[in-house]
């Protein structure tokens, strides 16, 4: 399962102003004035009102406004970042050089790749505009131009920079490792979603910056954009498929010798296949992965995506769509084998700890002042995170249940001293997921309700007292309902 290091998240920021983020900038080889005018006419400023969930108090949300950038890509569609329009309750767009705003709506979102398509309800908006053409991956030291509306400015900004690096990076919006373009341009709020142009074509979309780095910004390359657009051709978003392997590099000469790779610079060890994943049907622990679709996998977990340019081997996996067939070359018992696997599963289908689904409100259930939530990544700051990050769903457990907080009252007096993070049972009963946990509580006929963690640490409430006095607790903390709408 993917991991998102807290230090990485703090070090890297999104570039839309409603995310407290920063924008990007960049410009290239000379193009004609006509071409420049066509590019400018295709850039839009995006205004959003968003309702952001409050995970510390999941019954409430925060309303905020922000701006971002975007560009016309397909006659009546505008491409921007997912984080610009995530949880948006109202969207307006403004064309460069005009003063009238038009109401817009989201067509689709790819949260993994931080991309979104929106459109304007009044199609007159697109009159006299042209779609920008997608180009190829730029080379190192290419000069590119970035267009957008940084710092909340009303007029279009155009800045110049140089491509300084191309490699896999964790996208802050999703935490997924995907190919990204690093540029040495200055970073400003509001540029998120703006295009980077090289020779009149889009070569990237502004995404995020690195505040602790000097002039470091990142763009989404067109290969990722094209993956998203191809995915959406059937009108349904599928996302990136999941192979389901845990691996380690084989740079140690002794390990190479052990696995029949002495003197070789390629091959990585498959430590484990994730249960129920595509890999689990074909691959085994101890297999050595040497190539993906004929592309060599080097012992340092890298592949060569361009001559003398390397990135994480997941690059070769992420080129595929859901239900694609992938061809792998492996060594098993020192014998080379070619195998094919259908990539028909997604990551969030196979992980115990998931991320909160965007555009949905967090789930919660309050029982006598104890606030329980499902074990999604946004809540998993307890010491048990590392352990459960490597545990996968099965028939007995599909979801974790966490005690998020204790609302102090006479019902919960003294309970805040006990360190239960993850609830293992209620009155001795196990549960598969959050909804089953809630059902057990609702249907309880016991005098006492006993919550236990896996170390048998207990928290106990009187069930009759909870039924009689919970309304007072909710009123005290100005909470309208003891449960989320989806329960």
Helices and strands as residue ranges (DSSP letters): H 6-11, E 12-14, G 17-19, E 26-28, H 33-41, E 43-53, E 61-72, E 78-80, H 82-85, E 88-95, E 101-110, E 115-120, G 123-126, E 143-148, G 150-152, E 157-170, E 177-183, E 195-198, E 201-210, E 217-221, H 222-231, G 232-234, E 245-248, H 253-258, E 268-273, G 278-281, E 288-292, E 295-296, E 302-306, E 309-312, H 314-318, E 325-332, E 335-342, G 347-349, E 365-367, E 370-374, G 377-379, H 385-388, E 401-406, G 415-417, E 425-426, H 434-442, E 448-452, E 458-462, H 463-476
